[in-house]
């Protein structure tokens, strides 16, 4: 049988004092309200004895705030998303907020269900990596004055706050790095989603190889297959049918991991004969042989910007912002062993 939840009124009745006094003590305002040390200790001891937990819903109705934020991403187990989330959690904790983490699997129906669920629970704000079909839901949050920030990607035609990196410049510079190293048949392996960040990465690659007079070679893996054997089959077939391939640029870290597995299979072109570059760094890439060159996103800085904007929006007390805060940060190219220049005689 469930244990009864004790209320402030229950504690007040038992101790023979007013609910206001109990509330002040439990909220740490006893000294400020000149409540005696003896009473503070008495209330605190009894609350501990009965394992008192505050009713967060009742508190939110009184204060208009639950002190809870939502961080919704594609997959919270992904190295990049989980690390940004960890930084956000620490900053939020320092400011008295708690963070709920959830994954939408890049699925619109799941995204809508999660947004509705957390709205019903009156969370204070959303940091969202949106799936491609929830533009109207995001617009509705903004119109309603709910603090919402888009992360990693955004809707170009929607005025909302966001924090992203310059995906186009990062991809352009990374591809130019491979070209400068003597690679002439560079393939770009990406997902087939029509999202601004992936489109910018593809565009950066395409512009770089086209400007250098090199052939464009792009493999687009269906997003629903990215974590399956189907993705590996597609990448394996792409490598097999492109015998001249001398470098591969992967648009995500999870595609890179699948690609490395295939490259290391018996009968595949040796990994030392391919230039390899990934978007998003990972501990795995620093210890792989050879170490993998990567476009590294500034995870801590991204988290700091997201929380800076979120706290700013929260201060507006539910009023819709007239001018969204939009931040674009640069990424860093970390050059490692996988993209060493091709020997001069083989160019």
ZIBELDA-V628521 format. One record per helix or strand of 3 or more residues. SS is the DSSP state (hx for helix, st for strand). FROM is the first residue (numbers start at 1). LEN is the number of residues. If there is no record, write none. Layout:
ss=[SS SS]
from=[FROM FROM]
len=[LEN LEN]
This chain:
ss=[hx hx hx hx st hx st hx st hx st st hx st hx st hx hx st hx hx st hx st hx st st hx hx]
from=[8 19 37 56 68 79 98 108 125 135 147 161 167 186 196 217 223 229 247 253 271 275 283 293 299 326 332 337 344]
len=[8 8 13 8 6 16 6 13 4 9 5 5 14 6 16 5 3 13 4 11 3 5 5 4 16 4 3 3 3]
